[in-house]
Structures are given as C-alpha cells and as structure tokens.
Amino acid sequence: MMLNPQQISEAADALYQAESKRQQIDPVTLSHPEMDMDDAYAIQSSWVNRKIENGRKVIGYKIGLTSRAMQRVMKIDTPDYGVLLDDMLFDDGANLETAAFLDPQIEVELAFVLKDRLFGEDLTVEQVMDATDYVIPAFELIAARSFRIHPETAYTRTVFDTISDNAANAGIIMGGRKVKPGETDLRWAGAIVKLNGVIEQTGLAAAVLDHPANGICWIAKRFAAHGIALEPGQVLLSGSFTAPIKVKAGDKVTAEYGSLGDISVNFI
C-alpha cells in the first residue's frame, strides 16, 4: 500500500460526504496518483465501515468488470468487488428519486441468494450452485461519487477510483422468477433491456466469465484470502452481461428475461 491511514480515512470521508451531499468530487487518483489496488480497497472498506457504524447492514457483495471489453477499457485483467448494504435494496417496479444518485446508470445481472456458507479459494461452479438457494433477475444501479470524466480537465477516473467508490454500487433491484440451481442453463439466461420501451441492450449471462456462478467463485476467492466466508442469506450480484444504460428523471428501464420473468425500475 502507498497511502497512509490518514490519507485512506480522508479519501473515504470525501466519498461519504459526496454521497451525503449529492455532489461529485475529484477522483482520488488526482490527489494520489501513486495509489494501488490495495489502497483502493482500503478506502472502500473505510467508507463502508463508516456506514455500518451508522447502522447499515451488509446484505451481500457484487462483482464488477467481468467482461474482457470492460477490463480493457479500465486497463486491468481482473474483476473488482463492492459491498451491498441494506439501504441499497429496492423493490421491483420502484420509483427512485433520480437526484439521490450521482450520474446513475443501470446494469443487467443475475443475483445468487445463498442457502449455505461458501468459503475457499478454489471453489467450483458446482459448489456455488449447491450452496445457492435460488437465482433471480436483477438490476444493479451504479453511481459515481467521483467524476467519471472531470468536467473541467476531462480526466478519466481509473479502476482504483471505481474500487474506492465501492465499485460504483448504489442499489440493487430484484424481481421476476426465482430459479432453483440446475433448473435452467444459466449460461444461456439472457435479457432484452428496454429504455422507455425502446430496446437498448441484449445479452447472455455467459458473458460473465463463461458462467455467472464463476463470478461468485471469484468473490469467494477474494474474501477467502482474508478469512471471510460468504454466508447463508447473502445476495451476490454475479456481474453485468450488458453495457450500462444512463438514466435520467422520467426514464423507465425494463428487462425481459424470458422464462425468468421481467423486472423494471422507474426514475422520477
């Protein structure tokens, strides 16, 4: 790690204040170009821990940057992760206040809800499926507490900024039909995504590391190195298989998952 504890705490506080005040800030790497991935996760952890101290509860985790296309854009060769908290969970069909989120976008995913504990650095897809209670269609609402592209300098934030920003996570919406493990081939689970009734994206879940359960394997491996397990009841977002869709007030996003049903969210 390149940053000291005070620098990590200050960066986490800046992100906390940005979200609270609904005002974007400069990317952390502008002030600390020497920072590395360990610093970024330390900032994320400090910020999340402050929320937990204020009464929030961890309900699960997300994996991001699973596609090779997005990894090339961010100049990395590995996914990232973020923490899901209880105030990030919204109902299917919810009306969300757009102004509450900074630069909001929607991604289309599958969520795994666990029934058994998962721990280990060498888990298989079969082990993940055995530990899963059900899989369900999901939206991830992503946001940017620091500028993705700085409005004055055009500086583009790096993957370290995204990780510091809790992997850009802001919310999760689940709906449609709960699928038991083995009921369907999840690699072929797909979605038609519409913005205000117009098709914007289509995709298959195989885009997530060849199988969405591989996303869960990756999360488990990342935490196992720190002695942390994935626990029963936790919600795990396996990674987006479409490009993010920018949203504004007045927009409605719907995803049709075929036999898995539909989900939607409205921005007001």
Residue pairs with C-beta under 8 A, 6 or more apart in sequence:
1 36
1 38
1 39
1 42
2 32
2 34
2 35
2 36
2 39
3 11
3 32
3 35
3 39
3 42
3 43
7 32
8 39
8 42
8 43
8 46
9 46
11 28
11 31
11 32
11 43
11 46
11 164
12 43
12 44
12 46
12 47
12 50
12 164
13 47
13 50
14 25
14 28
15 25
15 28
15 43
15 47
15 145
15 146
15 164
15 165
15 166
16 47
16 50
16 51
17 25
18 24
18 25
18 102
18 145
18 146
19 102
19 145
22 99
22 100
22 102
23 102
24 102
24 103
24 144
24 145
24 146
24 147
25 145
25 146
25 147
26 146
26 147
26 150
27 146
27 147
27 150
27 155
27 157
27 158
27 161
28 35
28 40
28 43
28 146
28 160
28 161
28 164
29 35
29 157
29 158
29 160
29 161
30 150
30 155
32 39
35 160
36 160
37 159
37 160
37 163
39 160
39 164
40 159
40 160
40 161
40 163
40 164
41 163
43 163
43 164
44 82
44 83
44 163
44 164
44 165
44 166
44 167
47 164
47 166
48 58
48 83
48 85
48 166
51 85
52 58
52 85
56 85
56 86
56 87
57 85
57 86
58 83
58 84
58 85
58 86
58 234
59 84
59 85
59 86
59 88
59 89
59 234
59 235
60 84
60 234
60 235
60 236
60 237
61 81
61 82
61 83
61 84
61 219
61 223
61 230
61 234
61 236
61 237
62 81
62 82
62 83
62 84
62 140
62 167
62 169
62 172
62 236
62 237
62 239
63 79
63 80
63 81
63 215
63 216
63 218
63 219
63 236
63 237
63 238
63 239
64 79
64 80
64 81
64 82
64 162
64 167
64 168
64 169
64 239
64 240
65 71
65 74
65 76
65 78
65 79
65 80
65 159
65 162
66 79
66 207
66 208
66 209
66 215
66 218
66 238
66 239
66 240
67 207
67 208
67 239
67 240
67 241
71 77
71 78
71 79
74 158
74 159
74 162
75 158
75 159
76 159
79 209
79 215
79 218
79 239
80 159
80 162
80 163
80 167
81 167
81 218
81 219
81 222
82 163
82 166
82 167
82 168
82 169
83 166
83 169
84 169
84 172
84 235
84 237
88 141
88 169
88 170
88 171
88 172
89 171
89 172
89 174
89 235
90 96
90 141
90 171
90 172
90 173
90 265
91 173
91 175
92 173
92 174
92 175
92 176
92 263
92 264
92 265
93 175
93 263
93 264
93 265
93 266
94 173
94 265
94 266
95 266
95 267
95 268
96 141
96 171
96 265
96 266
96 267
96 268
97 268
98 104
98 247
98 248
98 249
98 251
98 267
98 268
99 249
101 141
101 143
101 170
101 171
102 143
102 144
102 145
103 143
103 144
103 148
103 246
104 141
104 142
104 143
104 170
104 246
104 247
104 267
105 141
105 142
105 143
105 244
105 245
105 246
105 247
106 139
106 140
106 141
106 142
106 193
106 244
106 245
106 247
106 253
106 265
107 139
107 140
107 142
107 240
107 242
107 243
107 244
107 245
108 138
108 139
108 191
108 193
108 201
108 203
108 240
108 241
108 242
108 255
109 137
109 138
109 139
109 140
109 208
109 212
109 237
109 238
109 239
109 240
109 241
110 135
110 136
110 137
110 138
110 186
110 189
110 205
110 208
110 212
110 237
110 238
111 135
111 136
111 137
111 138
111 172
111 174
111 235
111 236
111 237
111 238
112 128
112 132
112 135
112 212
112 213
112 216
112 235
112 236
112 238
113 132
113 133
113 134
113 135
113 136
113 233
113 234
113 235
113 236
114 131
114 132
114 133
114 230
114 231
114 232
114 233
114 234
114 236
115 131
115 132
115 133
115 232
116 130
116 131
116 232
117 131
117 229
117 230
117 231
117 232
118 127
118 128
118 131
118 216
118 220
118 229
118 230
119 220
119 224
119 229
119 230
120 127
120 220
120 221
120 224
121 220
121 221
121 224
121 225
122 221
123 216
123 217
123 220
123 221
124 217
125 211
125 213
125 214
125 217
128 213
128 216
128 217
128 220
129 181
129 182
129 213
130 181
132 181
132 213
132 216
133 232
134 178
134 179
134 180
134 181
135 178
135 179
135 181
135 186
135 212
136 174
136 175
136 176
136 177
136 178
136 179
136 260
137 174
137 175
137 176
137 177
137 191
137 255
137 257
137 260
137 261
137 262
137 263
138 172
138 173
138 174
138 175
138 237
138 263
139 172
139 173
139 174
139 253
139 255
139 263
139 265
140 169
140 171
140 172
140 237
140 240
141 169
141 170
141 171
141 172
141 173
141 265
142 168
142 169
142 170
142 244
143 168
143 169
143 170
144 157
144 165
144 168
145 165
146 157
146 161
146 164
146 165
147 155
147 157
148 156
148 157
149 155
149 156
149 157
150 156
162 168
172 235
172 237
173 263
173 265
174 235
174 263
175 261
175 262
175 263
175 264
176 257
176 260
176 261
176 262
176 263
177 257
177 259
177 260
177 261
179 186
179 260
184 259
184 260
186 205
186 211
186 212
186 213
187 204
187 205
187 206
187 210
187 211
187 212
188 204
188 205
188 206
189 204
189 205
189 212
189 257
189 258
189 260
190 202
190 203
190 204
190 205
190 241
190 257
190 258
191 201
191 202
191 203
191 241
191 242
191 255
191 256
191 257
191 258
192 199
192 202
192 255
192 256
193 199
193 200
193 201
193 202
193 203
193 242
193 245
193 253
193 254
193 255
193 256
194 200
194 253
194 254
194 255
194 256
195 245
195 247
195 251
195 252
195 253
196 251
196 252
197 252
197 254
200 245
201 242
201 243
201 245
202 242
203 241
203 242
204 241
205 211
205 212
205 238
205 241
206 241
207 241
208 214
208 215
208 238
208 239
208 240
208 241
209 215
209 218
209 239
212 238
212 239
212 241
213 238
215 236
215 237
215 238
215 239
216 230
216 236
216 238
219 230
219 236
220 229
220 230
223 229
223 230
230 236
245 253
247 253
247 267
248 267
249 267
249 268
250 267
250 268
251 266
251 267
252 264
252 265
252 266
252 267
253 264
253 265
253 267
254 262
254 263
254 264
255 262
255 263
255 264
256 262
257 263
